[in-house]
Structure formats: C-alpha cells, structure tokens
Amino acid sequence: MTEVADDTATEFEPDEDFDETPARTARRPWAFALWLIIGGILGEIAAFALTVEKFHLLQDPDAILSCNVSVFVQCGKNLDSWQGAVFGFPNPIIGLIGWMAPIIVGVSVLAGARFPRWYWAVFNVGVAGAMVFVLWLAGQSIFDPAIRTLCPYCVLTWAVTYPTFFAVTFRNMAEGVFGQGGRRAGRALLPWVAPISIVLLLIVFGIAQSQFPVIQSLF
C-alpha cells in the first residue's frame, strides 16, 4: 500500500522543467477585447433596428420609419434598394449573424482564451470583408441617384466596422500573425485606431455633404 501511495504521489508531481509563469503573468488585451464586445453589441443593435424597419416596410410600404429623419437622412430608400439585399435577402440579416463573431472573440479573450494564428487570420479576413462591404454600401448610398441618403443605422454600422477592422488588423500585425516583419508597424499603428477611424468617417461624411445637403436637411 505504501508503494502504491508513493507511486501515485510522484505521478502527479509537477515537472520541474515546466514553467507556468508566462501563462499566469501574460497580459490580456482588455481594451481590445472590450471593444470587440462593445462594437459587436452596437453592430447587433443597428442590424436589429434595420431588420425591424424592413419588416415595417414589408407590412406597409408607406410606413413612417423611425430612421427617416429627413429627405437626405433616412433608411427607407436604402432598405428598398437592390443594394439593401445584395445576396437576395436583407443586408441586416448578415449583420445579425456577423456581429456575433466579435462578441464571441472578445468574451473569449477576456476569459483568457488563446487562439492559433490561423484563427486570427480567418477572423481578420471576416472583418476585412465587412470593411469592404460597408465602404461599398457607403459609396452606393451617396452616389446612386436612386438613394442619395445617409442611413442613421447604417452610419452606426460604419462607425463600429472601421475601428473593428483597424483594431483587429493592427493587433494581428503586432502579434506576428502575418509574419514577423509587421510587428513593429502593428505596434506603432495600434494607438492610432480611433483617430484613423474618425478621420475615415469624417471623410465619408464630407463626401456625402458635397453630394447632397445632409446637414441642411436636419434643420
């Protein structure tokens, strides 16, 4: 009995060569994770609101939507356009599904999860696709003669997509997901996520204002 007890005790003794310190002391990217959660929630809110408004339009094409603030600030034209259902169903459904990903990743990072490089690369491809899609939709909303509006809930989606894309991309660069060469650039760019996103959003607003009287239509 003594021998069995001794064998059992030594079997579960920690390996002297195993060091748990890095895992315990590793700094978690709290700000990054919290933004993914907050941005994802805001994106879900915008997508849900647009989905509800689409239901109202389907029930009554002449319905007065809560997002129709003025002639040039509204979502009715966007939802009724072919660009509002690029894949054969309303675009907000994509948002309802897609914005779950940042929330899940953010919560997982907060919980201490560590993902392999391919996981972050795939996630980056997803947010890059979202970035390209919303930029295209912004262009359509501004330049298509049948639309020429700024949709409030769409703008909210843009406002969270831009920083989410930059934050994920710069973070992955800093962590070497795309190779060691991008680490320094990623670390240098990370603090600039918010300023770059704000500048891009202001550029979009400026282009829209140059095409139709957005501000004037609000008064």
N, C-alpha and C positions, 0 to 999 in steps of 0.2 A: 504493500500500500504506500509505503514511504517513497519507493522508487517511482511509482506512477505519479504521485503528487509532485515529486521533483521534476519529472519529465514534463508534466503539464505546465508547471511554473516557467520552465525555461522556454517552452514552445511559444509562449505569448510575451516573452520579454522583448522590448523594442530593440531593433537593430541599432547598434552603436553608430553605424555609418549613416543612418537615416536622420536627416535634419528637417524638423517641421517648422523651423523658424521663419523661412520665407513665406510659407503658406499663412502663418499666423500674423506676420507683420506686413504682408503685401497691402499696399494702399489701394482701396477700392475707388473707382472714379465716381464719387457720389453725384457731383454736378452733372456729369454726362448721363448717368442712369436716371436721375430725377428729370432731366429734360426729356429723355425718351418717353418717360411715363406721362409727364405733363403735356408734351407735344402730341403724343398719341391720343390722350383724352380729348384735347381740343380738336384734333382732327376727327375723332369719332363724333363729337358734338356737331361739327359742321356738316359731316356726312349724314348724320341722323336728321338734322334740320332740313337739309336739301331733299332727303328721301320723303319726309313728311310733306314738304311743299309739292313735290312731284305727285304724291297721292292726291293732294287737293286739286291739282290741275287735271288729273285723270278723272276725278269725280265731277269737276266743274271747270271747263276751260276758261270761264270768265271769272274765276275765283280771285279775290284780292289777297295776295300773298303777303305775309309779314315781312318778307325780304324785299318787297317792292317799295323802295324809299322814294325814288324819283324816276323820271324817264331814263336817266343815264346811270342810275344806281338801283339795280334790281336783279332778280334771279329768274324771273319768268321767261324772258327771251332765251336765256342760257339753257333752261330746262326743256324748252320747246324745240330747240335747235337740234340738228343731227349731231352736232358736236357734243351735245349733252348725253348722247347714248352711242358712243363710238363703237362699242362692241355688241350692239344690239340690245342692251339693257341700260338703264340709267347709270351714269357715272358714279353717283353717290354710293351705289352698292359696292363698287370697288373700294371706296374709302372705308365703308363699314367693315369690310374684311381686312383690307390692307393695314389700317391703323392699329389693328390688334398686335401686329408684329413688334413695333417699337415698345408698346406697353409690356409685352411678354419679355422682350430682351432686357428692358430697363429693370423690371422687377427681378429677373434672374441675376443681373449684375449686382443689384443691391443685396441679393441673398448670398452673394459670393460665388456664383457660378463662373466657371472658366471655360470658354468655348475655343475650339480649334480654329486655325487660320482660315480653313475653307468656309466655316460657318460665318465668320465676319465678312469674308469676301462675297458670299451669296447675299448676306444682309445688305451689303453695300450696293450690290447690283440692283437689289429691290428698291432701295431709296433713290438710287440714280435714275431708275425707270420712272419713279414718282416725280422726280425733279423735271425730267424731260417732258413728262406728260402735262404737268401743271404749267410749265413755260409755254408749251404749245397751246394749251387751253387759254392762257392769258392772251397770247397773240391772236387767237381766233375771236376771243371776246372783244378785243379792242379794234381789230381791223376788219372783221367780217361785217359788211354793210347790213346784214340781217340781224346783227346782235348789237354791237357798239355800246356795250354797257360794262359796268363793274359790278359783279355779283358779290354782295356782302359776305355770304358764307363761303364763296369761292376764294375771296381775298383772305379770309381766315385760314383756309386750307393752304394757300400760298405762303402765308406768314409763318406757318409751322413747318411746311415742307422745306423751305430754303434752309433754315438753321439745322434742321434734322439731317439733311443731306451733307452740309458742310461739317457738322459735328462728327458724324459717322465717318466720313471720308478722311478728315484730318486726324481723327483718333486712330483710324486704321493705318494711316501713313506713319504716325508717331510710334505705333506698336510694331511696325515692320510687316504688316500683313501683305503689302505689295512689294516687299523687298527691303533690304537694309538701307538702300540709297535714299528712301523717302522719309526716314526717321526724323532727320534734322528739320526738314521742311514742314513735316506734320506738327512737330512740337512748336515751331515758330508760328504756324498758322492757327493753331487751336485757340489762342486768346482772341483771335480776330473773327470768330464765328458770328457773334452778334453784330459787330459793325458791318461786315460784308453782307450779311443777310438784310440789314436795314437799308444799306445803300442799294442793293438789288431791288428791294421792294419800292423804294423811292423812285428808282429808275422806271419801274413798271407804272407807278402812279403818274410820273411825269409824262411818259409816252401817252398814257390814256388821256390825261388832261390836254395834251396837244392835239388829240384827235376829236375830242368832244368835251363840252363844258361840265365836267364831273362836279367840281366844287360849286359852280354857279347853280347847278340843278338842285342843290341841297337847301337853297335859301329862296 
